[in-house]
Amino acid sequence: PFGIFHILRAFKHYKTIDFMLLGAAPEWQHKGISSIFHTHLATNLQKLGVVSGITNPQAEKNLAQKVWERYEYEPYMKRRCYIKNI
């Protein structure tokens, strides 16, 4: 009968977040904006008590993978693309 309170609490206090799509416009890439953004994001998420995050599946050789090198991360999902000429 009191399940609604658990749901409302889960909206305010969570430990895992989903990084849907993170990126920068081409004119802002390679200028440090990503570093500033992720530092600000990590600081605020630590204050909120978030301990883990989930990203969308990314290709193994994607440059966006470098963003996560400074964190302790474990890739749990990979995406590959195979091409066969007919």
RATADA-V48703 format. One record per pair of residues at least 24 apart in sequence whose C-alpha atoms are under 6 Angstrom apart, sorted by the first residue. I is the first residue (numbers start at 1). J is the second residue. D is the distance in whole Angstrom. If there is no record, write none. Layout:
<<I/J/D> <I/J/D>>
This chain:
<<15/50/4> <15/51/5> <16/50/6> <16/52/5> <16/53/5> <17/53/5> <18/53/6> <18/54/5> <19/54/6> <19/55/5>>
